[in-house]
Amino acid sequence: MYIMGIDPGFSGALAVLDSDLKIEFVMDMPIIKVGKKRELDEARLSVIFKMWRSKSINVALEKSQTMPNQGIVSSGRYMASYGFLRGLCVGNGIPYHLIQPQTWKKAMMPDMGKEKGASIQKVSQLYPELSLTRVKDHGIADAILIARYLKLSISNGTKSSSDG
Protein backbone atom coordinates (compact mmCIF):
# COMPACT_ATOMS: atom_id res chain seq x y z
CA MET A 1 0.00 0.00 0.00
CA TYR A 2 1.09 3.54 -0.76
CA ILE A 3 0.16 6.76 1.03
CA MET A 4 0.16 10.12 -0.74
CA GLY A 5 0.49 13.05 1.64
CA ILE A 6 -0.68 16.40 0.33
CA ASP A 7 0.04 19.86 1.69
CA PRO A 8 -2.58 21.64 -0.45
CA GLY A 9 -1.25 25.19 -0.50
CA PHE A 10 0.25 26.93 -3.52
CA SER A 11 3.61 26.44 -1.80
CA GLY A 12 2.58 22.92 -0.80
CA ALA A 13 3.68 19.58 -2.14
CA LEU A 14 2.86 15.93 -2.75
CA ALA A 15 4.77 12.97 -1.33
CA VAL A 16 4.16 9.24 -1.75
CA LEU A 17 5.46 6.74 0.79
CA ASP A 18 5.45 2.96 0.45
CA SER A 19 4.35 0.55 3.16
CA ASP A 20 7.82 0.73 4.75
CA LEU A 21 7.63 4.57 4.86
CA LYS A 22 10.23 4.86 2.09
CA ILE A 23 9.79 7.92 -0.14
CA GLU A 24 8.64 6.82 -3.61
CA PHE A 25 7.73 10.18 -5.09
CA VAL A 26 7.95 13.81 -4.01
CA MET A 27 7.31 17.10 -5.77
CA ASP A 28 6.33 20.68 -5.15
CA MET A 29 2.69 21.46 -5.83
CA PRO A 30 2.58 22.01 -9.60
CA ILE A 31 1.78 25.65 -10.25
CA ILE A 32 1.35 27.63 -13.43
CA LYS A 33 1.35 31.39 -13.85
CA VAL A 34 -1.89 32.79 -15.29
CA GLY A 35 -1.39 36.47 -15.84
CA LYS A 36 -0.08 37.73 -12.51
CA LYS A 37 -1.68 34.93 -10.50
CA ARG A 38 -0.44 31.50 -9.60
CA GLU A 39 -2.86 28.62 -10.15
CA LEU A 40 -2.69 24.88 -9.67
CA ASP A 41 -1.53 23.06 -12.77
CA GLU A 42 -4.70 20.99 -12.86
CA ALA A 43 -3.73 19.03 -15.96
CA ARG A 44 -0.43 17.92 -14.42
CA LEU A 45 -2.13 16.99 -11.14
CA SER A 46 -4.68 14.95 -13.07
CA VAL A 47 -1.89 12.98 -14.76
CA ILE A 48 -0.18 12.34 -11.41
CA PHE A 49 -3.40 11.07 -9.80
CA LYS A 50 -4.13 8.82 -12.80
CA MET A 51 -0.61 7.42 -12.53
CA TRP A 52 -1.18 6.40 -8.89
CA ARG A 53 -4.81 5.27 -9.03
CA SER A 54 -3.91 1.82 -10.38
CA LYS A 55 -1.80 1.17 -7.29
CA SER A 56 -3.19 0.51 -3.84
CA ILE A 57 -3.02 4.08 -2.56
CA ASN A 58 -4.69 6.22 0.07
CA VAL A 59 -4.43 10.00 0.17
CA ALA A 60 -3.81 11.98 3.35
CA LEU A 61 -4.94 15.53 2.58
CA GLU A 62 -4.33 18.29 5.08
CA LYS A 63 -7.74 19.74 5.92
CA SER A 64 -7.94 23.32 4.75
CA GLN A 65 -9.71 26.22 6.33
CA THR A 66 -9.73 29.94 5.84
CA MET A 67 -7.51 31.98 8.09
CA PRO A 68 -8.35 35.22 9.91
CA ASN A 69 -7.12 38.38 8.17
CA GLN A 70 -6.70 36.51 4.88
CA GLY A 71 -8.27 38.28 1.93
CA ILE A 72 -11.48 36.90 0.48
CA VAL A 73 -9.98 36.46 -2.99
CA SER A 74 -6.94 34.50 -1.77
CA SER A 75 -9.16 32.45 0.57
CA GLY A 76 -11.46 31.64 -2.31
CA ARG A 77 -8.60 30.59 -4.59
CA TYR A 78 -7.07 28.44 -1.85
CA MET A 79 -10.35 26.69 -1.03
CA ALA A 80 -11.08 26.12 -4.74
CA SER A 81 -7.69 24.39 -5.08
CA TYR A 82 -8.41 22.29 -2.00
CA GLY A 83 -11.76 21.27 -3.47
CA PHE A 84 -10.08 20.37 -6.75
CA LEU A 85 -7.69 18.01 -4.93
CA ARG A 86 -10.60 16.33 -3.15
CA GLY A 87 -12.38 16.01 -6.49
CA LEU A 88 -9.33 14.35 -8.04
CA CYS A 89 -9.46 11.71 -5.30
CA VAL A 90 -13.16 11.06 -5.82
CA GLY A 91 -12.90 11.11 -9.62
CA ASN A 92 -10.06 8.61 -9.57
CA GLY A 93 -11.65 6.34 -6.96
CA ILE A 94 -8.81 6.98 -4.49
CA PRO A 95 -9.74 6.83 -0.79
CA TYR A 96 -8.78 10.02 1.01
CA HIS A 97 -8.56 11.16 4.60
CA LEU A 98 -8.78 14.75 5.80
CA ILE A 99 -6.14 15.38 8.43
CA GLN A 100 -6.30 18.43 10.70
CA PRO A 101 -2.96 20.31 10.75
CA GLN A 102 -2.92 20.35 14.56
CA THR A 103 -3.48 16.57 14.66
CA TRP A 104 -0.60 15.49 12.42
CA LYS A 105 1.78 18.12 13.84
CA LYS A 106 1.12 17.06 17.43
CA ALA A 107 1.67 13.37 16.56
CA MET A 108 4.63 13.76 14.19
CA MET A 109 6.53 16.58 15.90
CA PRO A 110 6.08 16.06 19.64
CA ASP A 111 8.13 18.41 21.80
CA MET A 112 8.98 20.53 18.76
CA GLY A 113 7.79 23.90 17.56
CA LYS A 114 5.05 23.83 14.95
CA GLU A 115 6.47 26.50 12.65
CA LYS A 116 7.41 25.70 9.05
CA GLY A 117 11.09 25.08 9.81
CA ALA A 118 10.22 22.41 12.38
CA SER A 119 8.79 20.06 9.77
CA ILE A 120 11.96 20.41 7.69
CA GLN A 121 14.04 19.61 10.77
CA LYS A 122 11.92 16.53 11.57
CA VAL A 123 12.02 15.17 8.02
CA SER A 124 15.78 15.75 7.89
CA GLN A 125 16.08 13.56 11.00
CA LEU A 126 13.90 10.82 9.48
CA TYR A 127 15.36 10.98 5.96
CA PRO A 128 18.93 12.32 6.23
CA GLU A 129 19.54 11.48 2.55
CA LEU A 130 16.84 13.96 1.50
CA SER A 131 18.16 17.46 0.92
CA LEU A 132 15.67 20.11 1.98
CA THR A 133 17.60 23.33 1.55
CA ARG A 134 15.03 25.71 0.04
CA VAL A 135 12.80 27.87 2.22
CA LYS A 136 9.75 26.46 0.42
CA ASP A 137 10.77 22.87 1.20
CA HIS A 138 8.46 23.06 4.22
CA GLY A 139 5.72 21.98 1.78
CA ILE A 140 7.61 18.78 0.93
CA ALA A 141 8.38 18.17 4.59
CA ASP A 142 4.73 18.69 5.54
CA ALA A 143 3.51 16.34 2.79
CA ILE A 144 5.90 13.61 3.97
CA LEU A 145 4.83 14.00 7.59
CA ILE A 146 1.14 14.03 6.65
CA ALA A 147 1.64 10.75 4.75
CA ARG A 148 3.59 9.23 7.66
CA TYR A 149 0.84 10.26 10.05
CA LEU A 150 -1.84 8.44 8.03
CA LYS A 151 0.30 5.33 7.52
CA LEU A 152 1.11 5.07 11.22
CA SER A 153 -2.52 5.78 12.17
CA ILE A 154 -3.80 3.01 9.88
CA SER A 155 -1.11 0.62 11.15
CA ASN A 156 -2.09 1.39 14.75
CA GLY A 157 -5.78 1.01 13.97
CA THR A 158 -6.64 4.56 14.99
CA LYS A 159 -7.91 5.62 11.55
CA SER A 160 -10.29 3.76 9.28
CA SER A 161 -8.97 3.25 5.76
CA SER A 162 -12.33 4.28 4.29
CA ASP A 163 -13.27 7.55 5.98
CA GLY A 164 -12.80 10.72 4.02
C-alpha positions in Angstrom: 0.0 0.0 0.0 1.1 3.5 -0.8 0.2 6.8 1.0 0.2 10.1 -0.7 0.5 13.0 1.6 -0.7 16.4 0.3 0.0 19.9 1.7 -2.6 21.6 -0.5 -1.2 25.2 -0.5 0.2 26.9 -3.5 3.6 26.4 -1.8 2.6 22.9 -0.8 3.7 19.6 -2.1 2.9 15.9 -2.8 4.8 13.0 -1.3 4.2 9.2 -1.7 5.5 6.7 0.8 5.4 3.0 0.5 4.3 0.5 3.2 7.8 0.7 4.7 7.6 4.6 4.9 10.2 4.9 2.1 9.8 7.9 -0.1 8.6 6.8 -3.6 7.7 10.2 -5.1 7.9 13.8 -4.0 7.3 17.1 -5.8 6.3 20.7 -5.2 2.7 21.5 -5.8 2.6 22.0 -9.6 1.8 25.7 -10.2 1.3 27.6 -13.4 1.4 31.4 -13.9 -1.9 32.8 -15.3 -1.4 36.5 -15.8 -0.1 37.7 -12.5 -1.7 34.9 -10.5 -0.4 31.5 -9.6 -2.9 28.6 -10.2 -2.7 24.9 -9.7 -1.5 23.1 -12.8 -4.7 21.0 -12.9 -3.7 19.0 -16.0 -0.4 17.9 -14.4 -2.1 17.0 -11.1 -4.7 14.9 -13.1 -1.9 13.0 -14.8 -0.2 12.3 -11.4 -3.4 11.1 -9.8 -4.1 8.8 -12.8 -0.6 7.4 -12.5 -1.2 6.4 -8.9 -4.8 5.3 -9.0 -3.9 1.8 -10.4 -1.8 1.2 -7.3 -3.2 0.5 -3.8 -3.0 4.1 -2.6 -4.7 6.2 0.1 -4.4 10.0 0.2 -3.8 12.0 3.3 -4.9 15.5 2.6 -4.3 18.3 5.1 -7.7 19.7 5.9 -7.9 23.3 4.7 -9.7 26.2 6.3 -9.7 29.9 5.8 -7.5 32.0 8.1 -8.3 35.2 9.9 -7.1 38.4 8.2 -6.7 36.5 4.9 -8.3 38.3 1.9 -11.5 36.9 0.5 -10.0 36.5 -3.0 -6.9 34.5 -1.8 -9.2 32.4 0.6 -11.5 31.6 -2.3 -8.6 30.6 -4.6 -7.1 28.4 -1.8 -10.3 26.7 -1.0 -11.1 26.1 -4.7 -7.7 24.4 -5.1 -8.4 22.3 -2.0 -11.8 21.3 -3.5 -10.1 20.4 -6.8 -7.7 18.0 -4.9 -10.6 16.3 -3.1 -12.4 16.0 -6.5 -9.3 14.3 -8.0 -9.5 11.7 -5.3 -13.2 11.1 -5.8 -12.9 11.1 -9.6 -10.1 8.6 -9.6 -11.6 6.3 -7.0 -8.8 7.0 -4.5 -9.7 6.8 -0.8 -8.8 10.0 1.0 -8.6 11.2 4.6 -8.8 14.8 5.8 -6.1 15.4 8.4 -6.3 18.4 10.7 -3.0 20.3 10.8 -2.9 20.3 14.6 -3.5 16.6 14.7 -0.6 15.5 12.4 1.8 18.1 13.8 1.1 17.1 17.4 1.7 13.4 16.6 4.6 13.8 14.2 6.5 16.6 15.9 6.1 16.1 19.6 8.1 18.4 21.8 9.0 20.5 18.8 7.8 23.9 17.6 5.1 23.8 14.9 6.5 26.5 12.6 7.4 25.7 9.0 11.1 25.1 9.8 10.2 22.4 12.4 8.8 20.1 9.8 12.0 20.4 7.7 14.0 19.6 10.8 11.9 16.5 11.6 12.0 15.2 8.0 15.8 15.7 7.9 16.1 13.6 11.0 13.9 10.8 9.5 15.4 11.0 6.0 18.9 12.3 6.2 19.5 11.5 2.5 16.8 14.0 1.5 18.2 17.5 0.9 15.7 20.1 2.0 17.6 23.3 1.5 15.0 25.7 0.0 12.8 27.9 2.2 9.8 26.5 0.4 10.8 22.9 1.2 8.5 23.1 4.2 5.7 22.0 1.8 7.6 18.8 0.9 8.4 18.2 4.6 4.7 18.7 5.5 3.5 16.3 2.8 5.9 13.6 4.0 4.8 14.0 7.6 1.1 14.0 6.7 1.6 10.7 4.8 3.6 9.2 7.7 0.8 10.3 10.0 -1.8 8.4 8.0 0.3 5.3 7.5 1.1 5.1 11.2 -2.5 5.8 12.2 -3.8 3.0 9.9 -1.1 0.6 11.1 -2.1 1.4 14.8 -5.8 1.0 14.0 -6.6 4.6 15.0 -7.9 5.6 11.5 -10.3 3.8 9.3 -9.0 3.2 5.8 -12.3 4.3 4.3 -13.3 7.5 6.0 -12.8 10.7 4.0 
